[in-house]
Amino acid sequence: RAGIRPDKLNGTDTGVYLGTMSSDYGDLGADLDGLDGYVSTGKASSVVSGRVSYTLGLQGPAVTVDTACSSSLVALHLAIQALRQGECEQALAGGVTVMSAPSLFVEFSRLKGMAGDGRCKSFSADADGAGWAEGVGVLLL
């Protein structure tokens, strides 16, 4: 909605600051041999910001953070700091969660950490556990 075409960012001093949670692609049990040398980076969430930066041809810093539930907020904080310190002229800041395997649901249910109705009730007296979802969001700062 910024009115800036992504291809116009090519070569600009734009940083990428993304929050993500650890990848569970390795838990899928798929035959990964056919993926040649892409297995390690294909399941490493740490390379997400670099991939976005490379794809768009951006010349600013590329930082991926994993602080669990606060990853997107921390990425936004780092992007704002970088802008204030002149490390980049503009920044993409956001987060992504992909839940490709049920392992996180299983672990949290074993810990009695899942909300019975699957709904997140942050800051509510009725909060009774986590409600997980996938998603992505990115802001241009």
Secondary structure, 3 states (H helix, E strand, C coil): CCCCCHHHHCCCCEEEEEEECCCCHHHHCCCCHHHHHHHHHHCCHHHHHHHHHHHHCCCCCEEEECCHHHHHHHHHHHHHHHHHCCCCCEEEEEEEECCCCCHHHHHHHHCCCECCCCCCCCCCCCCCCECCCCEEEEEEC
